[in-house]
Amino acid sequence: MPEPPFVARGQAELLGPAEVRVLAERFGVRPTKQLGQNFVHDANTVRRIVSAAGVGREDVVLEVGPGLGSLTLALLDVVDRVVAVEIDPVLARHLPNTVADRAPGLAERLSVVEADALRFEAAELPAAPTALVANLPYNVAVPVLLRLLSELPGLATALVMVQAEVADRLAAEPGSRVYGVPSVKAGFFGTVRRAGAVGRQVFWPVPQVESGLVRVERFTEPPWPQDAAFRQRVFDVVDAAFAQRRKTLRAALAGWAGSPARAEQRLVAAGIDPGARGETLDTAAYVRLARPF
């Protein structure tokens, strides 16, 4: 079949505060903390997210937690294919209808998969995504992001909205007060940076925390192996180092290495001061520690 003609940006009728509440009432949806549901209702915000994502016509965008469709509609204005993964069966069932109603010329670009982003298999997706753009549920944002980067190697970029504190952690540099496990693990896949702030008032219901945008650009030529086995070795070292972050690495890695003496040997061989602490090491240092000794 010939490729459908691309519709210029601006064809979708985006959702505002009134429309979000009307749809929620119509569908019998009451946002729950358990699912981390805070629906964006500001058109300028979703346009800014799409712009920061840098996606274009050739991208297949994976959106996790599309909710009522605010961001989905903005994405469909720009890309030819959006694959939305939604855990809530009511929202998953109604999303195609919302898109057909508010962007009839773009409805064929959307595929909806009813699944948990922490459990679905890549084979369940109708197309291989090249970009992740999502307002991630705050309570599972980090594990979802890391899992998707791990399981979907075709993801070249990710632009996610998360709790501001989590955004700071993901993009933190070594030595920072908030540098930790999320910072190191996200850095395994590529470069990570903050991409803006989002206020509380653009959500319904209004959350108790501020939000932030984080952009991940996957390495085009990875400086270290990206296979699952090696990644797990690196992540095991990271978890051990930060489980007792006040201790020196010689002590913190004793269990992982087999003894404090063996931990010191590994550290010295990797060119790392055994008296250093975990928060001073960048991802590359953890990679050196994980390599065969």
Backbone torsions as a table, in degrees:
resi	resn	phi	psi	omega
1	MET	NA	143.0	177.7
2	PRO	-67.4	150.9	179.2
3	GLU	-65.8	133.2	-180.0
4	PRO	-63.4	146.1	-179.6
5	PRO	-61.9	140.1	179.2
6	PHE	-77.9	130.8	-179.6
7	VAL	-93.7	131.3	-176.7
8	ALA	-63.7	153.7	179.2
9	ARG	-55.5	141.3	177.5
10	GLY	109.5	3.2	-178.2
11	GLN	-81.8	-25.0	-178.5
12	ALA	-84.4	139.4	174.8
13	GLU	-90.5	104.6	-172.9
14	LEU	-74.0	160.5	-177.1
15	LEU	-86.9	141.6	172.9
16	GLY	-113.8	-178.2	-177.7
17	PRO	-56.3	-43.6	-178.3
18	ALA	-66.8	-42.9	-178.3
19	GLU	-64.7	-38.7	179.0
20	VAL	-61.2	-44.7	-179.7
21	ARG	-68.8	-37.7	178.3
22	VAL	-63.1	-45.8	179.6
23	LEU	-63.5	-43.7	179.9
24	ALA	-59.7	-43.1	179.3
25	GLU	-66.7	-41.5	-179.8
26	ARG	-62.2	-38.4	-177.5
27	PHE	-87.7	-5.8	-177.0
28	GLY	70.6	32.5	-176.7
29	VAL	-96.0	128.3	172.5
30	ARG	-120.3	113.5	-177.1
31	PRO	-53.4	135.8	-178.4
32	THR	-117.7	144.6	174.9
33	LYS	-67.9	-31.8	-178.5
34	GLN	-57.7	-40.0	179.0
35	LEU	-95.5	3.3	178.3
36	GLY	62.8	39.2	-173.5
37	GLN	-89.4	110.0	170.0
38	ASN	-133.9	111.5	-171.4
39	PHE	-89.5	128.9	177.1
40	VAL	-73.8	135.2	-179.6
41	HIS	-127.9	16.8	-177.2
42	ASP	-113.3	118.4	-176.4
43	ALA	-62.8	-39.2	-179.7
44	ASN	-63.9	-35.7	179.9
45	THR	-66.7	-45.7	-178.9
46	VAL	-68.6	-33.8	175.3
47	ARG	-64.3	-39.4	179.6
48	ARG	-65.7	-37.9	178.3
49	ILE	-63.5	-46.1	180.0
50	VAL	-62.8	-40.8	178.6
51	SER	-63.6	-44.0	180.0
52	ALA	-66.1	-28.1	179.4
53	ALA	-69.2	-27.3	178.4
54	GLY	68.1	24.3	-178.7
55	VAL	-83.1	155.7	-179.9
56	GLY	-139.2	-172.8	-173.1
57	ARG	-53.9	-36.7	-174.1
58	GLU	-77.5	-10.3	-176.1
59	ASP	-80.7	145.2	165.7
60	VAL	-104.0	111.7	-172.9
61	VAL	-96.8	130.4	172.0
62	LEU	-95.6	123.0	175.2
63	GLU	-115.3	123.7	178.4
64	VAL	-101.3	130.1	179.7
65	GLY	69.0	56.0	-177.5
66	PRO	-68.4	-18.8	177.5
67	GLY	61.6	-125.1	-177.8
68	LEU	-85.7	-9.6	173.2
69	GLY	108.4	11.3	-177.9
70	SER	-58.5	-53.0	-179.9
71	LEU	-73.1	-34.6	179.8
72	THR	-55.4	-47.9	-178.7
73	LEU	-61.4	-41.3	179.2
74	ALA	-66.2	-36.9	178.4
75	LEU	-67.8	-40.9	-178.1
76	LEU	-64.2	-22.0	175.3
77	ASP	-67.4	-21.3	-168.2
78	VAL	-115.8	-32.3	-175.2
79	VAL	-117.6	160.8	-178.3
80	ASP	-82.3	-19.5	-174.2
81	ARG	-146.5	127.5	173.0
82	VAL	-124.8	126.8	174.0
83	VAL	-109.1	112.9	-176.1
84	ALA	-103.2	125.8	177.5
85	VAL	-106.1	117.0	-175.1
86	GLU	-128.9	127.4	-178.6
87	ILE	-81.3	-27.3	-177.6
88	ASP	-80.5	116.0	-175.9
89	PRO	-63.4	-32.5	179.1
90	VAL	-66.9	-47.7	179.4
91	LEU	-65.0	-40.0	179.3
92	ALA	-62.5	-38.9	-178.0
93	ARG	-70.1	-35.3	-174.0
94	HIS	-89.5	-19.3	-174.9
95	LEU	-58.0	-45.6	179.0
96	PRO	-59.8	-35.1	179.3
97	ASN	-67.6	-39.8	178.4
98	THR	-62.0	-44.2	179.5
99	VAL	-65.8	-42.3	179.4
100	ALA	-62.7	-33.3	-179.4
101	ASP	-75.7	-41.2	-171.7
102	ARG	-100.8	-11.6	177.4
103	ALA	-150.3	64.1	-174.2
104	PRO	-57.9	-31.2	179.9
105	GLY	-76.3	-8.0	-175.9
106	LEU	-115.3	-3.1	-170.4
107	ALA	-59.9	-32.7	-178.1
108	GLU	-70.5	-11.2	179.8
109	ARG	-81.7	-8.3	-173.8
110	LEU	-104.2	135.1	168.3
111	SER	-123.7	135.4	179.9
112	VAL	-115.5	129.0	177.1
113	VAL	-116.1	119.2	177.3
114	GLU	-83.8	106.0	-174.8
115	ALA	-165.0	163.1	174.3
116	ASP	-88.9	124.7	-177.1
117	ALA	-63.8	-17.1	177.9
118	LEU	-89.0	-4.1	-174.1
119	ARG	-133.0	-20.3	-174.7
120	PHE	-67.3	156.2	178.4
121	GLU	-99.5	149.6	-179.0
122	ALA	-57.0	-32.0	-178.8
123	ALA	-65.6	-18.0	179.1
124	GLU	-75.5	-17.0	-178.6
125	LEU	-80.6	139.2	-178.9
126	PRO	-74.7	-13.1	178.1
127	ALA	-152.6	153.0	180.0
128	ALA	-80.4	115.7	-177.3
129	PRO	-73.0	146.0	176.2
130	THR	-106.1	-13.8	-178.2
131	ALA	-148.2	144.7	173.3
132	LEU	-108.7	126.0	175.3
133	VAL	-135.2	116.9	-172.0
134	ALA	-159.6	149.8	166.0
135	ASN	-95.2	93.7	-171.6
136	LEU	-76.6	141.3	173.5
137	PRO	-56.5	129.6	-173.2
138	TYR	-59.1	-35.2	-172.4
139	ASN	-74.5	-14.8	179.8
140	VAL	-132.3	19.5	-171.5
141	ALA	-59.4	-49.7	-176.1
142	VAL	-66.1	-51.5	178.8
143	PRO	-60.4	-35.0	177.8
144	VAL	-65.6	-47.4	-179.5
145	LEU	-60.0	-47.8	-178.0
146	LEU	-66.2	-37.5	179.4
147	ARG	-66.1	-43.2	-178.9
148	LEU	-65.9	-40.4	176.7
149	LEU	-64.3	-33.2	179.3
150	SER	-73.8	-44.2	-171.0
151	GLU	-88.0	-18.7	-175.5
152	LEU	-121.7	81.4	-176.1
153	PRO	-64.0	-16.1	178.5
154	GLY	-77.4	-8.4	177.0
155	LEU	-70.0	109.7	179.8
156	ALA	-85.7	-29.4	-179.8
157	THR	-141.7	158.5	173.4
158	ALA	-141.5	133.7	174.1
159	LEU	-129.2	109.3	-175.0
160	VAL	-124.3	146.0	173.1
161	MET	-101.7	125.4	-177.4
162	VAL	-138.2	175.3	174.2
163	GLN	-57.3	139.9	-174.7
164	ALA	-55.3	-40.2	179.8
165	GLU	-63.1	-39.3	178.3
166	VAL	-68.5	-39.9	176.7
167	ALA	-58.6	-42.7	178.5
168	ASP	-61.7	-41.4	-178.9
169	ARG	-67.2	-43.2	-178.7
170	LEU	-61.7	-38.9	-174.8
171	ALA	-96.6	5.5	-174.9
172	ALA	-68.0	151.1	176.6
173	GLU	-97.0	155.4	177.2
174	PRO	-53.8	139.2	-179.0
175	GLY	93.0	-15.5	178.3
176	SER	-70.4	151.7	179.6
177	ARG	-61.4	-29.9	-176.7
178	VAL	-102.1	5.6	178.4
179	TYR	-69.4	133.3	-178.0
180	GLY	-166.9	-154.6	-175.5
181	VAL	-55.1	-48.9	179.8
182	PRO	-59.6	-37.9	-179.5
183	SER	-61.3	-48.5	-175.9
184	VAL	-68.1	-44.8	-175.8
185	LYS	-68.9	-40.0	176.9
186	ALA	-63.3	-37.0	179.3
187	GLY	-68.2	-13.2	176.6
188	PHE	-65.5	-31.6	-172.8
189	PHE	-92.1	-27.1	-177.0
190	GLY	173.9	-162.9	178.6
191	THR	-86.5	140.4	-175.6
192	VAL	-125.7	133.8	178.2
193	ARG	-149.8	156.5	172.4
194	ARG	-71.0	142.6	-178.2
195	ALA	-125.8	20.3	176.9
196	GLY	131.6	169.6	178.9
197	ALA	-115.3	153.7	178.9
198	VAL	-133.3	126.0	-178.4
199	GLY	-75.8	168.6	-176.6
200	ARG	-73.1	-30.7	-168.3
201	GLN	-72.9	-5.5	179.3
202	VAL	-89.1	3.8	-178.7
203	PHE	-112.3	154.1	166.3
204	TRP	-133.8	126.1	-9.3
205	PRO	-68.0	160.6	-178.9
206	VAL	-69.5	122.2	179.4
207	PRO	-74.0	167.1	179.2
208	GLN	-86.8	-2.2	-175.4
209	VAL	-130.6	160.0	173.9
210	GLU	-80.3	161.1	-179.9
211	SER	-119.2	162.3	178.4
212	GLY	-145.6	156.0	177.4
213	LEU	-101.2	137.8	178.0
214	VAL	-127.2	134.4	178.3
215	ARG	-116.2	131.7	175.4
216	VAL	-116.6	126.7	174.2
217	GLU	-112.1	111.6	-177.0
218	ARG	-65.3	144.6	176.8
219	PHE	-58.2	129.3	174.3
220	THR	-77.8	-32.7	173.3
221	GLU	-128.1	88.9	-173.7
222	PRO	-55.8	135.7	179.8
223	PRO	-79.6	-2.3	178.4
224	TRP	-152.0	163.5	-178.7
225	PRO	-58.4	144.9	-179.0
226	GLN	-112.7	6.7	-178.4
227	ASP	-67.6	158.2	-173.1
228	ALA	-61.8	-39.6	-176.9
229	ALA	-64.9	-45.8	-179.7
230	PHE	-69.1	-40.1	177.6
231	ARG	-57.1	-41.5	179.6
232	GLN	-65.9	-37.0	176.8
233	ARG	-60.9	-44.6	179.4
234	VAL	-64.4	-45.9	-177.7
235	PHE	-64.7	-32.8	176.9
236	ASP	-64.1	-41.0	178.2
237	VAL	-64.7	-43.7	-179.6
238	VAL	-60.9	-47.0	179.8
239	ASP	-59.8	-41.8	-179.8
240	ALA	-65.8	-41.6	-177.2
241	ALA	-65.1	-36.8	-176.0
242	PHE	-95.5	-6.5	176.7
243	ALA	-65.3	-28.0	178.0
244	GLN	-134.1	65.2	-168.3
245	ARG	-67.4	-17.6	177.6
246	ARG	-79.4	-14.5	-179.3
247	LYS	-87.9	159.4	173.4
248	THR	-67.7	160.0	-179.9
249	LEU	-63.9	-31.2	177.0
250	ARG	-57.5	-41.9	-179.9
251	ALA	-81.7	-42.1	-175.8
252	ALA	-65.3	-31.6	-176.8
253	LEU	-96.9	8.2	-177.8
254	ALA	-60.9	-44.3	179.8
255	GLY	-65.4	-40.8	-179.7
256	TRP	-66.1	-42.5	-175.9
257	ALA	-83.9	-23.8	-178.4
258	GLY	116.2	-22.3	177.5
259	SER	-175.2	161.2	176.2
260	PRO	-58.9	-37.1	-179.1
261	ALA	-65.6	-43.0	179.7
262	ARG	-69.0	-34.4	176.3
263	ALA	-62.3	-41.7	179.3
264	GLU	-63.9	-40.4	177.7
265	GLN	-59.6	-46.4	-179.5
266	ARG	-62.3	-42.8	-178.5
267	LEU	-64.4	-45.9	-179.6
268	VAL	-63.1	-42.8	179.6
269	ALA	-61.9	-29.6	179.7
270	ALA	-89.4	3.3	179.1
271	GLY	74.5	32.3	-176.5
272	ILE	-119.3	136.7	177.7
273	ASP	-66.8	119.9	179.1
274	PRO	-60.6	-20.5	178.9
275	GLY	-86.9	-2.2	179.0
276	ALA	-74.1	166.7	176.0
277	ARG	-112.4	160.2	-172.3
278	GLY	-56.6	-34.9	-174.8
279	GLU	-74.0	-3.9	179.0
280	THR	-94.8	-7.8	-175.8
281	LEU	-96.8	138.8	173.6
282	ASP	-86.3	176.7	-177.3
283	THR	-60.4	-38.5	-178.6
284	ALA	-59.7	-35.8	179.2
285	ALA	-66.7	-40.6	177.6
286	TYR	-66.1	-34.6	176.5
287	VAL	-62.9	-42.5	178.7
288	ARG	-62.4	-39.3	179.1
289	LEU	-64.3	-34.1	-175.8
290	ALA	-79.9	-15.1	-178.7
291	ARG	-67.3	153.9	180.0
292	PRO	-53.0	138.0	-176.2
293	PHE	-100.7	NA	NA
